[in-house]
Amino acid sequence: MTTLTQFYEFKTFKIPLNKNIIIKYNKNLLLIKNLTSIKKFKIPKTLIQFKIENNQLLAMLLINNNTSNFNLQKKTLIAIKNFIKSTLKIKKKKLTIVGIGYKAITRNETTLILKLGFSHLLFIKIPKDLIVNCTKSSNIQISGSSQKRVNEFAKLIKSYKKPEPYKGKGIFYKNETIKLKEGKKF
């Protein structure tokens, strides 16, 4: 009598990790969490086994003659690899506030407070998948794993006080310059 293991072989793939990624593996569910997002992968039972060793995720594929299983394994591994690769690259956008009395601060990492010369303060809720830091009262740094979300939030903040072409006040992207217009001459 032959056993099933005679027709299978293990092929190992190594996926590098870093300190910002947390991985939990339980039976057929792989949970990958980074600073700003969580992703769950349902793993086909007995087709892929995972182990975490030396800051690497080891994926062992159980290969037999069934090509549809192998294709499913490859697709699952590619999705996991791409997600981890995208989480290793944190996207950033920097904004600068120019103007007398214009300030920005964060409160409890959930709210961005802007003072932009209005009669009131602006309170902007920070999305859970983004991290916002105010290094100085005039500098805002937005970080996240999705470039689209980072850009959208930066655009939202900038919309509250667009750069003004006469005095050069407003919210600018880092390294953005505008050409100042001349005022009226008497």
C-alpha positions in Angstrom: 0.0 0.0 0.0 1.4 3.4 -1.0 0.9 6.5 1.1 -0.1 9.9 -0.3 3.1 11.6 0.7 5.0 9.6 -1.9 3.4 11.7 -4.6 4.0 15.0 -2.9 7.0 17.2 -2.6 7.7 20.4 -0.7 8.8 23.6 -2.5 9.8 26.4 -0.2 9.6 30.2 -0.9 11.0 32.9 1.3 9.3 36.2 1.7 11.3 38.8 3.7 9.6 40.7 6.5 10.3 43.9 8.5 9.4 45.2 11.9 6.2 46.9 10.7 4.5 43.7 9.6 2.8 41.3 12.0 1.8 37.9 10.7 -0.5 35.4 12.3 -1.2 32.0 10.9 -3.9 29.6 12.1 -4.8 26.5 10.2 -6.1 27.9 6.9 -6.2 31.7 7.7 -3.2 33.9 7.2 -3.5 37.4 8.8 -1.0 40.1 7.7 -1.1 43.5 9.5 1.0 46.5 8.9 0.9 50.0 10.4 -2.2 51.1 8.5 -4.1 48.0 7.2 -5.0 44.4 7.7 -5.4 41.7 5.1 -6.7 38.2 5.5 -5.9 35.3 3.2 -7.8 32.1 3.2 -5.3 29.4 2.4 -6.5 26.1 0.7 -6.2 23.4 3.3 -3.1 21.2 3.1 -1.9 23.0 -0.1 0.4 25.6 1.5 2.0 25.5 4.9 3.6 28.6 6.5 6.4 29.0 9.1 8.0 32.2 10.3 11.7 32.0 10.8 14.6 34.5 10.9 12.4 37.4 9.9 11.1 35.6 6.8 7.8 34.0 6.0 8.5 30.5 4.6 5.8 29.2 2.4 5.9 25.4 1.7 3.9 24.2 -1.3 2.7 20.7 -1.4 3.2 19.8 -5.1 1.6 16.8 -6.8 0.5 16.1 -10.4 -2.6 18.2 -10.1 -1.8 21.4 -12.0 -5.0 23.3 -10.9 -3.8 23.0 -7.3 -0.4 24.3 -8.2 -1.9 27.3 -10.1 -4.1 28.1 -7.1 -1.0 27.9 -4.8 0.9 30.2 -7.1 -1.9 32.8 -7.3 -2.2 32.8 -3.5 1.5 33.2 -3.0 1.7 36.0 -5.5 -1.1 37.9 -3.8 0.6 37.4 -0.4 4.0 38.5 -1.8 2.5 41.6 -3.5 0.6 42.7 -0.3 3.8 42.3 1.8 5.8 44.2 -0.8 3.3 47.0 -0.9 3.3 47.3 2.9 7.1 47.5 3.1 6.8 50.8 1.1 5.1 53.4 3.2 3.9 56.3 1.1 4.5 59.8 2.4 3.3 63.3 1.5 4.6 66.5 3.2 2.7 69.8 3.4 3.9 73.2 4.5 1.7 75.9 6.0 2.8 79.5 5.2 1.2 82.5 6.9 1.4 84.4 10.1 -0.5 82.6 12.8 -1.3 79.6 10.6 -0.7 76.4 12.6 -1.4 72.6 12.6 -1.4 70.2 15.5 -2.6 66.6 16.0 -4.7 65.5 18.9 -4.8 61.8 20.0 -3.6 60.7 16.6 -7.2 60.9 15.5 -7.8 64.6 14.8 -5.8 67.2 12.9 -6.5 70.8 14.1 -5.8 73.6 11.7 -5.6 77.3 12.5 -5.7 79.1 9.2 -6.8 82.7 9.9 -10.5 81.9 10.1 -12.6 82.9 13.1 -12.7 79.2 14.2 -10.4 76.2 14.3 -10.8 73.4 11.7 -11.0 69.9 13.1 -10.3 67.2 10.5 -10.7 63.5 11.4 -7.7 61.4 10.4 -8.7 58.2 8.6 -7.6 55.0 10.4 -5.4 53.8 7.6 -3.3 57.0 7.7 -0.8 58.4 10.1 -0.4 62.2 10.4 2.4 63.9 12.2 3.1 67.6 12.7 6.8 67.9 13.1 6.6 71.7 13.5 3.4 73.8 13.7 3.9 74.6 10.0 4.8 71.1 8.7 2.4 68.2 8.2 3.5 64.7 7.2 0.9 62.2 6.0 1.9 58.5 5.8 0.1 55.4 4.7 0.3 52.2 2.7 -1.9 53.4 -0.2 -0.6 56.3 -2.3 -4.1 57.1 -3.4 -5.4 57.5 0.2 -2.4 59.7 1.1 -2.9 61.9 -1.9 -6.6 62.3 -1.3 -6.1 63.3 2.3 -3.3 65.8 1.4 -5.6 67.3 -1.2 -8.4 67.6 1.4 -6.1 69.5 3.8 -4.8 71.7 1.0 -8.4 72.6 -0.1 -9.0 74.4 3.3 -6.4 77.1 2.4 -5.2 77.0 -1.2 -2.0 78.9 -2.0 -2.8 82.6 -2.6 -0.9 84.2 -5.5 -0.6 87.7 -4.1 0.9 87.2 -0.7 2.0 83.6 -1.0 0.0 82.3 2.0 -1.7 79.0 2.2 -1.0 75.2 2.4 1.7 74.0 -0.1 3.1 70.6 -0.9 6.7 70.3 0.1 8.9 71.9 -2.6 5.9 73.4 -4.4 6.3 77.0 -5.5 3.9 79.5 -7.0 4.6 82.5 -9.1 3.5 85.6 -7.1 1.4 88.2 -9.0 2.0 91.9 -8.7 -0.4 93.9 -6.7 -2.1 97.1 -7.9 0.2 100.1 -8.7 -0.8 103.6 -7.8 
